[in-house]
Amino acid sequence: MNTEAQHAERGSSSETPVGAEEEPRFSRFAGLSWRGVGLLGIACALFVLLFSHFVLQPFLIPSGSMEPTLQVGDRVLVDKLAYRFGAEPHRGDVVVFDGTGSFVQEPPGENPVTGLLRGVAAALGLAEPAETDFVKRVVGVGGDHVVCCDKGGRVEVNGRAVEERYVYPGDVPSREPFDIVVPPGTLWMMGDHRGNSRDSRDHLGDPGGGMVPVDKVIGRADWIGWPFGRWSSLPRTGAFRDVTDPAGAHG
């Protein structure tokens, strides 16, 4: 019996001809792989957008109003949980807020599709924020009596002069004098670059008197995430440590 011939025949019948099945099999798995990659990409994108919307959002700094603390082009990471569980902004906090009704009386009109795309890009820190979103420093909270300037040329809160070391070098605390009491549930906001910031001072004659409702605060800017050379947490200021709350108010 020719066993070698039998083995050869069996071997030739069990082997797959070159190119007969490998290409369809490869194509089938490649198709599944691409679908899987696509679904994974969509899931990751949704996760990032949800995380940005509810927890931590990158915010592109579009102007120099917060120099030297924040530079044009910085991406700050905004903690959206900072004030979610009963906590409220404190004097000295750098916050992002919706200025509709305080800094901007009517939001500008925008194409819905363009607005959606811009909103997604802004949520990822890839585009400038909406024209109604601002970043400023909290200088006065509900009940505070904020005055500028005292005899030493400083901002005064509840009778205490504030040493604002974060103010842009060469700037004065304010060229425009003001004397206001912050209504409960609102905030008095100022930029660190006082000579290049449109803030609460510029809206004293508008409805709301330049005060920003606490519920319009989006979150607290806690870190600079980009560029890498400026990667750091935002330093907390001790400028307001000697300021006491007025009677019946909390700050």
Backbone torsions as a table, in degrees:
resi	resn	phi	psi	omega
1	MET	NA	135.0	-178.6
2	ASN	-89.9	87.8	-177.0
3	THR	-67.8	-33.3	-179.4
4	GLU	-63.3	-37.4	178.5
5	ALA	-66.4	-41.6	178.9
6	GLN	-62.4	-44.0	179.4
7	HIS	-62.9	-37.2	179.6
8	ALA	-65.8	-41.4	179.7
9	GLU	-65.6	-45.2	179.0
10	ARG	-61.5	-42.3	179.8
11	GLY	-62.1	-41.3	-178.1
12	SER	-71.5	-29.4	179.7
13	SER	-78.4	-29.1	-177.7
14	SER	-87.0	-19.7	-179.3
15	GLU	-79.3	147.6	178.0
16	THR	-86.8	127.0	177.6
17	PRO	-56.6	141.9	-178.4
18	VAL	-57.6	124.9	177.0
19	GLY	83.9	-4.4	-175.6
20	ALA	-73.8	-45.3	-175.4
21	GLU	-119.4	-19.5	-174.0
22	GLU	-62.2	-39.5	-176.8
23	GLU	-67.6	-47.3	177.3
24	PRO	-62.0	-39.6	-179.4
25	ARG	-64.3	-43.3	178.3
26	PHE	-62.0	-43.6	-179.6
27	SER	-62.8	-40.1	-179.0
28	ARG	-63.7	-46.6	179.9
29	PHE	-68.8	-34.9	177.8
30	ALA	-63.8	-39.0	177.8
31	GLY	-62.7	-43.8	177.8
32	LEU	-63.9	-39.0	-178.7
33	SER	-64.2	-43.9	179.3
34	TRP	-65.4	-39.8	177.0
35	ARG	-62.7	-41.1	178.7
36	GLY	-63.7	-42.1	178.0
37	VAL	-62.8	-41.9	179.3
38	GLY	-62.0	-45.4	179.4
39	LEU	-65.2	-39.4	178.7
40	LEU	-64.4	-40.7	178.3
41	GLY	-62.6	-43.1	178.7
42	ILE	-63.2	-43.8	179.9
43	ALA	-62.5	-41.9	179.1
44	CYS	-64.8	-41.7	179.7
45	ALA	-63.0	-43.4	178.9
46	LEU	-63.7	-40.6	179.2
47	PHE	-61.8	-46.3	-179.5
48	VAL	-61.5	-43.4	-179.3
49	LEU	-65.3	-42.3	178.9
50	LEU	-66.2	-42.4	178.4
51	PHE	-61.3	-42.5	179.1
52	SER	-66.0	-37.3	-176.3
53	HIS	-72.7	-35.4	-172.4
54	PHE	-109.3	-22.1	-169.7
55	VAL	-121.1	-64.8	-171.8
56	LEU	-141.2	116.6	-176.0
57	GLN	-117.6	131.2	170.6
58	PRO	-72.3	141.9	-177.1
59	PHE	-134.2	118.1	-178.8
60	LEU	-79.4	126.6	179.2
61	ILE	-81.2	114.1	-172.9
62	PRO	-93.5	-10.6	-174.8
63	SER	-143.2	174.1	-179.1
64	GLY	-94.4	18.9	-174.9
65	SER	-67.4	-18.3	-179.8
66	MET	-110.8	15.0	175.6
67	GLU	-67.3	147.6	2.7
68	PRO	-87.3	-2.5	-177.9
69	THR	-60.5	-46.7	-179.9
70	LEU	-125.6	136.4	-178.6
71	GLN	-104.3	155.8	175.2
72	VAL	-58.5	130.3	-179.8
73	GLY	95.4	-12.9	174.9
74	ASP	-61.5	145.2	168.2
75	ARG	-109.1	110.7	177.2
76	VAL	-94.0	148.8	177.1
77	LEU	-99.1	119.8	-173.2
78	VAL	-100.5	119.1	179.2
79	ASP	-79.8	106.9	-177.9
80	LYS	-83.6	-5.9	178.2
81	LEU	-96.7	-3.7	-174.2
82	ALA	-58.5	-35.1	-175.8
83	TYR	-121.8	24.5	-175.6
84	ARG	-84.9	-24.3	-170.3
85	PHE	-117.7	49.8	175.7
86	GLY	94.3	-16.6	178.7
87	ALA	-75.8	151.1	178.7
88	GLU	-126.7	158.4	179.2
89	PRO	-57.2	144.7	177.3
90	HIS	-108.4	158.0	174.1
91	ARG	-56.3	134.6	179.5
92	GLY	94.9	-16.5	177.7
93	ASP	-65.4	141.3	171.1
94	VAL	-96.5	119.0	-172.8
95	VAL	-128.2	154.4	171.1
96	VAL	-104.1	135.6	-177.3
97	PHE	-145.6	160.7	175.0
98	ASP	-88.2	115.9	-176.0
99	GLY	-87.9	10.2	178.4
100	THR	-62.0	125.4	-180.0
101	GLY	91.4	-9.8	178.4
102	SER	-126.5	-62.0	178.1
103	PHE	-91.3	-25.3	178.9
104	VAL	-132.0	119.3	-176.1
105	GLN	-77.3	-36.3	178.7
106	GLU	-135.1	124.0	178.2
107	PRO	-62.0	140.0	178.6
108	PRO	-65.9	144.9	178.1
109	GLY	-68.5	149.1	-178.0
110	GLU	-152.8	144.3	174.8
111	ASN	-59.5	130.5	-175.3
112	PRO	-56.8	-42.4	-178.7
113	VAL	-67.3	-46.2	177.9
114	THR	-61.0	-41.3	179.3
115	GLY	-62.9	-39.5	179.6
116	LEU	-65.0	-47.3	-179.5
117	LEU	-63.6	-42.4	178.5
118	ARG	-64.8	-39.0	179.6
119	GLY	-63.1	-40.2	178.1
120	VAL	-65.6	-45.2	179.7
121	ALA	-63.4	-40.2	179.1
122	ALA	-66.6	-36.3	179.7
123	ALA	-64.5	-23.9	178.7
124	LEU	-98.1	3.5	-180.0
125	GLY	74.8	19.5	-177.3
126	LEU	-97.4	-11.4	-179.5
127	ALA	-140.1	162.7	178.2
128	GLU	-62.3	147.1	-179.9
129	PRO	-67.6	170.9	176.6
130	ALA	-57.9	152.7	-178.9
131	GLU	-65.4	-11.9	179.2
132	THR	-95.3	-3.6	-179.5
133	ASP	-97.9	136.5	-177.0
134	PHE	-135.5	156.9	172.0
135	VAL	-125.2	124.4	-178.7
136	LYS	-147.3	175.6	177.4
137	ARG	-104.1	138.6	177.0
138	VAL	-76.1	120.3	178.7
139	VAL	-108.3	-29.3	177.9
140	GLY	-139.5	140.5	176.6
141	VAL	-113.3	175.9	-175.5
142	GLY	-50.2	126.5	178.6
143	GLY	94.3	-14.6	-176.9
144	ASP	-70.2	144.8	171.7
145	HIS	-103.5	109.6	-174.9
146	VAL	-111.5	127.5	-176.1
147	VAL	-131.4	143.5	170.2
148	CYS	-148.5	128.9	5.6
149	CYS	-123.3	161.9	177.4
150	ASP	-81.3	-173.2	-176.7
151	LYS	-62.6	-25.2	178.5
152	GLY	-91.1	6.4	179.4
153	GLY	76.1	23.0	-177.7
154	ARG	-110.6	158.0	170.3
155	VAL	-70.1	140.2	180.0
156	GLU	-122.6	129.5	179.3
157	VAL	-121.3	118.7	-179.6
158	ASN	53.3	40.9	176.2
159	GLY	83.3	-0.5	-179.8
160	ARG	-109.4	128.1	176.6
161	ALA	-71.1	141.0	-177.0
162	VAL	-110.4	123.0	176.8
163	GLU	-87.1	96.9	-173.7
164	GLU	-92.0	82.8	-177.1
165	ARG	-72.1	-12.8	179.1
166	TYR	-82.4	-9.6	-178.5
167	VAL	-66.2	144.0	-178.0
168	TYR	-54.1	132.4	-178.7
169	PRO	-56.2	130.4	-179.8
170	GLY	94.2	-18.1	177.1
171	ASP	-77.9	150.8	168.0
172	VAL	-93.9	157.3	-179.0
173	PRO	-53.1	-36.3	174.6
174	SER	-170.1	133.6	174.6
175	ARG	-83.0	-20.7	179.0
176	GLU	-99.3	119.7	178.1
177	PRO	-70.4	147.7	175.8
178	PHE	-152.4	156.0	179.5
179	ASP	-148.7	100.5	-172.4
180	ILE	-133.7	158.0	169.7
181	VAL	-115.9	125.7	-176.1
182	VAL	-77.9	120.8	179.2
183	PRO	-63.8	151.6	177.1
184	PRO	-55.9	142.5	177.4
185	GLY	79.8	9.3	179.7
186	THR	-131.3	172.2	-177.1
187	LEU	-134.8	147.3	173.4
188	TRP	-102.2	118.8	-171.8
189	MET	-111.9	140.4	175.7
190	MET	-141.5	145.5	173.7
191	GLY	-81.1	158.9	179.4
192	ASP	-76.6	-28.6	176.5
193	HIS	-92.3	82.9	-169.3
194	ARG	-60.7	-27.2	179.3
195	GLY	-85.4	-2.1	-177.2
196	ASN	-138.2	33.8	-177.3
197	SER	-134.0	124.9	169.3
198	ARG	-92.2	111.8	-174.3
199	ASP	-137.9	-153.7	-175.3
200	SER	-57.0	-30.5	-179.6
201	ARG	-61.4	-34.3	-175.2
202	ASP	-80.7	-5.5	-175.8
203	HIS	-121.5	20.0	-180.0
204	LEU	-59.3	-33.9	-178.9
205	GLY	-89.4	-1.3	179.7
206	ASP	-86.8	164.4	172.8
207	PRO	-55.3	131.5	-177.1
208	GLY	92.0	-11.6	174.9
209	GLY	62.2	24.8	179.9
210	GLY	81.8	0.3	179.6
211	MET	-80.8	139.2	-179.1
212	VAL	-105.1	120.6	177.3
213	PRO	-60.2	140.1	-179.5
214	VAL	-57.8	-35.5	-178.0
215	ASP	-73.7	-1.8	174.6
216	LYS	-93.2	-3.7	179.2
217	VAL	-75.0	126.9	-179.0
218	ILE	-83.3	-39.4	179.7
219	GLY	173.5	178.5	-178.4
220	ARG	-103.0	130.8	177.0
221	ALA	-77.6	113.9	-174.7
222	ASP	-110.2	-27.9	-175.3
223	TRP	-139.4	152.2	166.8
224	ILE	-99.2	115.4	-176.0
225	GLY	-97.3	-16.4	-177.3
226	TRP	-157.2	143.7	-2.0
227	PRO	-70.7	163.0	-174.6
228	PHE	-60.4	-30.0	179.9
229	GLY	-65.4	-17.7	179.2
230	ARG	-113.6	15.4	-177.6
231	TRP	-62.9	113.2	-178.1
232	SER	-169.6	167.1	172.2
233	SER	-85.8	152.5	177.3
234	LEU	-76.6	125.3	-177.5
235	PRO	-66.9	141.1	175.1
236	ARG	-78.5	140.8	-179.9
237	THR	-96.7	144.0	174.9
238	GLY	-100.7	15.2	-174.4
239	ALA	-61.0	-29.2	-173.8
240	PHE	-105.5	12.8	-173.7
241	ARG	-64.4	-25.7	-178.9
242	ASP	-93.9	-1.0	179.8
243	VAL	-80.4	128.5	178.3
244	THR	-103.4	154.6	179.7
245	ASP	-73.1	143.3	173.2
246	PRO	-68.0	159.8	-178.9
247	ALA	-56.2	129.1	176.4
248	GLY	81.4	7.0	179.8
249	ALA	-124.3	163.9	179.7
250	HIS	-130.9	136.9	179.8
251	GLY	-139.9	NA	NA
